[in-house]
Amino acid sequence: MKPSNNTTQNSSLSNKTKIILAFIFLGILGIILIVLLAFLFRGNLLPFAALNTETPVIPTMFIPTPDCGHPTLVLGSTTFQIETIQPAADGSLTVPADTSGIAYWVEGTNTNYVFVLSPALENLAIMQTITIGSPAKVTWSNCNSTTYSLSAPQQGSLSGSALPDQSVEGITVFFETDVSGVGFVFKGELTEEQISTFNTPAPDASGIQAEVTLLETSTSPDGTTIKVGVSILNYGQSAFTVSASYVSLTPENAAPMPPNSAEPSLPRTIKPGANETIYFIFPRPSSSMSTLKIFSIEYDLQGY
């Protein structure tokens, strides 16, 4: 017996309805899936949505300026505040007659510093404690300092017209013993220099990202070598190695020379974010000034 035409048509309509319902169901599932994915990854999508409408923020870097407060002169174990005086028109130097704890720096003496102390009883008592080889240390507001070894005192007087030669590194400390202007003069030779320098970090030509701070310069007891201390900060994302080829000292009118040695020894690897202190040993230059170069950073050294 053959099926009727009505039965065949009903079966065909039923299949079409199932197919349509399946497509509708799949479409709804797709929409739900898209909504769920958008919700889950909304944090990653927002930067792309704002890429063309927002200006990126560039952080501002502030480089600290060294500040050691009021400049000081330390004689032995006594600290004096430094004030400035100027020679009068006739070259005379006048300081208050009874001022203790103050050392008057004669303006214009920038290489061989000259300091005058008033004839106060406290100052005269301190003068009696100074012996041959006593240290004298000058520290300025920018934290740069120089240390000297004092010689035996000489009796005399001091005026602006008879200031020490400013082509030679040194120090002259004059203790007035009375208001007439006579007293005792202590002269000193430079033994150590400390320079605090804060550089704006900049990538080196070789790709090394380092901030170099000059710490101190000192001369060996036999006078044949100098020791230069530096602090090296790796502010980059990769480690780098400090080798002798990156360091040189160039005296005036002479060729660059590499360090004899270093403490700790080279090569020295510095990791990202690490700070290393290294002391370089060079032959003592015959000239009064030299240029220290580390990577592409240079410092002028003098008075070693």
Secondary structure, 3 states (H helix, E strand, C coil): CCCCHHHHHHHHHHHHHHHHHHHHHHHHHHHHHHHHHHHHCHHHHHHHHCCCCCCCCCCCCCCCCCCCCCCEEEECCEEEEEEEECCCCCCCCCCCCCCCCEEEEECCCCCEEEEEECCCHHHHHHHCCCCCCCEEEEECCCCCEEEEEECCCEEEECCHHHCCCCCCCEEEEEEECCCCCEEEEEEEEEEEEECCCCCCCEECCCCCEEEEEEEEEEECCCCCEEEEEEEEEECCCCCEEECHHHEEEEECCCCCECCCEEECCCCEEECCCCEEEEEEEEECCCCCEEEEEECCEEEEEECC
